[in-house]
Amino acid sequence: MGFRLIPKEESFFDMFEQLCGVLVKAAEELVQATARVENMVEGAKRIERLEHDGDQITHEIMARLNRTFITPLDREDIHRMATALDDVLDLMEAATERFVLYKVDHLRPEANQIAKVIRDQVAQVQQMLPKLRHLRREHVLEHCIEINRLENVADRILRDSIGALFDGTPDPITVIKWRGLYEYLETATDKCQDIANTVEAIVLKNA
């Protein structure tokens, strides 16, 4: 019976997709949590549990990377992909944690708008990652373009939402709190764009 003395480890793609599946669940929880203030505490708890699930997958990717001799992608690209996916999940968890920590008693609609952008970006990532196996730029380019477009949408929402904080006679503490919350959410959209940029760089390198 033949066997490969040094197998080329293909399961990294499976783990990327598994980690993205956790992101999809967390992004939906984020949308629900930012839609109604009474959803926030339980939503934050569920996202925290999902973040722990994501950490386990990320740790497994890194452990397998350390013990695998031949990898399907360059080692630094595998590390970069795992880190980028994990960063998005960390930011979603950090944002909801701060909503609870700051005892936010009402939600501004812009938070939910940015959460929906994150959900839409993560959906694009989920569609894109299976195509990474084929290492064809044309297979992933449409998703990269859409993720970038959505990041620009989030930028506009952020600018408008921060401007709205100064309408009327704003309370300085409220401005500080909400500016920080908006920026956590918007940074998650930036990290989704990092995923798209990493995927595009990988397929260009391997073309």
C-alpha positions as CSV (number, residue, x, y, z in Angstrom):
1,M,0.0,0.0,0.0
2,G,1.5,3.3,-1.1
3,F,1.7,6.4,1.1
4,R,3.0,9.9,1.0
5,L,6.1,10.2,3.1
6,I,5.6,14.0,3.5
7,P,1.9,14.7,2.9
8,K,0.9,18.1,1.6
9,E,-1.6,19.3,4.3
10,E,-4.8,20.4,2.6
11,S,-6.9,20.8,5.7
12,F,-5.9,24.5,6.2
13,F,-8.6,25.4,3.6
14,D,-11.2,23.4,5.6
15,M,-10.2,25.2,8.8
16,F,-10.4,28.6,7.1
17,E,-13.9,27.8,6.0
18,Q,-14.8,26.5,9.5
19,L,-13.5,29.7,11.1
20,C,-15.4,31.8,8.6
21,G,-18.6,29.8,9.6
22,V,-18.1,31.1,13.1
23,L,-17.7,34.6,11.8
24,V,-21.0,34.3,9.9
25,K,-22.8,33.3,13.1
26,A,-21.2,36.1,15.1
27,A,-22.0,38.7,12.5
28,E,-25.7,37.7,12.6
29,E,-25.6,37.9,16.4
30,L,-24.1,41.3,16.1
31,V,-26.9,42.5,13.8
32,Q,-29.5,41.2,16.3
33,A,-27.7,42.7,19.3
34,T,-27.5,46.2,17.8
35,A,-31.1,46.1,16.6
36,R,-32.7,46.2,20.1
37,V,-31.0,47.2,23.3
38,E,-32.6,44.4,25.2
39,N,-30.8,41.9,22.9
40,M,-27.4,43.2,23.7
41,V,-26.4,41.4,26.9
42,E,-27.4,37.9,25.7
43,G,-26.0,38.7,22.2
44,A,-22.7,39.7,23.7
45,K,-22.6,36.5,25.6
46,R,-23.2,34.4,22.5
47,I,-20.6,36.3,20.5
48,E,-18.1,35.8,23.4
49,R,-18.7,32.0,23.1
50,L,-18.3,32.2,19.4
51,E,-15.1,34.1,19.8
52,H,-13.8,31.3,22.0
53,D,-14.8,28.8,19.3
54,G,-12.9,30.8,16.8
55,D,-9.9,31.0,19.0
56,Q,-9.8,27.2,19.2
57,I,-9.8,26.9,15.4
58,T,-7.2,29.6,15.0
59,H,-4.9,27.9,17.6
60,E,-5.4,24.6,15.7
61,I,-4.4,26.3,12.4
62,M,-1.2,27.7,14.0
63,A,-0.4,24.4,15.7
64,R,-0.8,22.5,12.5
65,L,1.2,25.1,10.6
66,N,4.1,24.5,13.1
67,R,4.0,20.7,12.6
68,T,3.4,20.6,8.8
69,F,6.4,20.4,6.5
70,I,4.7,21.0,3.1
71,T,1.8,23.4,3.1
72,P,-0.6,24.2,0.2
73,L,0.2,28.0,0.6
74,D,3.2,29.9,1.8
75,R,3.4,29.6,5.6
76,E,3.2,33.4,6.1
77,D,0.1,33.5,4.0
78,I,-1.6,30.9,6.1
79,H,-0.7,32.8,9.2
80,R,-1.9,36.1,7.7
81,M,-5.2,34.5,6.7
82,A,-5.9,33.0,10.1
83,T,-5.0,36.2,11.8
84,A,-7.2,38.3,9.6
85,L,-10.2,36.1,10.2
86,D,-9.6,36.0,13.9
87,D,-9.2,39.8,14.0
88,V,-12.7,40.3,12.7
89,L,-14.2,38.0,15.3
90,D,-12.2,39.6,18.1
91,L,-13.5,43.1,17.1
92,M,-17.1,41.9,17.0
93,E,-16.7,40.5,20.5
94,A,-14.9,43.6,21.8
95,A,-17.6,45.9,20.4
96,T,-20.5,44.1,22.1
97,E,-18.4,43.7,25.3
98,R,-18.1,47.5,25.4
99,F,-21.8,48.1,24.7
100,V,-22.4,46.1,27.9
101,L,-19.5,47.7,29.8
102,Y,-20.6,51.2,29.0
103,K,-24.2,50.3,30.1
104,V,-25.7,51.6,26.8
105,D,-29.4,52.0,27.4
106,H,-30.4,53.0,23.9
107,L,-29.1,52.1,20.5
108,R,-28.4,54.5,17.7
109,P,-29.4,53.1,14.3
110,E,-26.0,53.7,12.7
111,A,-24.5,50.9,14.9
112,N,-27.0,48.4,13.4
113,Q,-26.2,49.8,9.9
114,I,-22.5,49.1,10.4
115,A,-23.2,45.7,11.8
116,K,-25.2,44.8,8.7
117,V,-22.2,45.9,6.6
118,I,-20.0,43.5,8.6
119,R,-22.6,40.7,8.1
120,D,-22.6,41.4,4.3
121,Q,-18.8,41.4,4.1
122,V,-18.5,38.2,6.1
123,A,-21.1,36.6,3.7
124,Q,-18.8,37.6,0.8
125,V,-15.8,36.1,2.6
126,Q,-17.8,32.8,3.1
127,Q,-18.5,32.6,-0.6
128,M,-14.9,33.5,-1.5
129,L,-12.9,31.1,0.7
130,P,-13.9,27.8,-1.1
131,K,-12.6,29.4,-4.3
132,L,-9.2,30.0,-2.7
133,R,-8.5,26.3,-3.2
134,H,-8.3,26.9,-7.0
135,L,-6.0,29.9,-6.7
136,R,-7.6,31.7,-9.6
137,R,-7.9,35.5,-9.3
138,E,-11.0,35.7,-11.5
139,H,-12.8,33.4,-9.1
140,V,-12.3,35.7,-6.1
141,L,-12.1,39.1,-7.6
142,E,-15.8,39.9,-7.6
143,H,-15.9,39.2,-3.9
144,C,-12.9,41.3,-3.2
145,I,-14.5,44.2,-5.1
146,E,-17.8,43.9,-3.1
147,I,-16.0,43.7,0.2
148,N,-14.1,46.8,-0.6
149,R,-17.3,48.6,-1.7
150,L,-18.9,47.6,1.6
151,E,-16.0,49.0,3.5
152,N,-16.5,52.3,1.8
153,V,-20.1,52.2,2.8
154,A,-19.1,51.7,6.4
155,D,-16.7,54.6,6.2
156,R,-19.5,56.9,5.1
157,I,-21.8,55.6,7.9
158,L,-19.0,56.3,10.4
159,R,-18.4,59.8,9.2
160,D,-22.2,60.6,9.3
161,S,-22.7,58.9,12.7
162,I,-19.8,60.8,14.3
163,G,-21.1,64.1,12.8
164,A,-24.6,63.3,14.2
165,L,-23.1,63.0,17.7
166,F,-22.5,66.7,17.7
167,D,-26.0,67.7,16.8
168,G,-27.7,69.9,19.4
169,T,-25.9,70.1,22.7
170,P,-24.1,66.8,23.1
171,D,-23.0,65.3,26.3
172,P,-19.2,64.8,26.1
173,I,-19.3,61.4,27.8
174,T,-21.9,60.2,25.3
175,V,-19.8,61.5,22.4
176,I,-16.7,59.7,23.7
177,K,-18.6,56.4,24.3
178,W,-20.3,56.3,21.0
179,R,-17.4,57.4,19.0
180,G,-15.4,54.5,20.4
181,L,-18.2,52.0,19.8
182,Y,-18.6,53.2,16.2
183,E,-14.9,52.9,15.6
184,Y,-14.7,49.4,16.9
185,L,-17.4,48.3,14.5
186,E,-15.9,50.2,11.6
187,T,-12.5,48.7,12.3
188,A,-14.1,45.2,11.8
189,T,-15.0,46.3,8.3
190,D,-11.4,47.3,7.7
191,K,-10.3,43.8,8.8
192,C,-12.8,42.2,6.4
193,Q,-11.1,44.2,3.7
194,D,-7.7,42.9,4.9
195,I,-9.1,39.3,4.4
196,A,-10.0,40.2,0.8
197,N,-6.6,41.8,0.2
198,T,-4.8,38.8,1.6
199,V,-6.8,36.4,-0.6
200,E,-6.1,38.4,-3.7
201,A,-2.4,38.6,-2.9
202,I,-2.3,34.8,-2.4
203,V,-3.9,34.0,-5.7
204,L,-1.7,36.5,-7.5
205,K,1.4,35.0,-5.9
206,N,0.3,31.5,-7.0
207,A,-1.0,32.3,-10.4
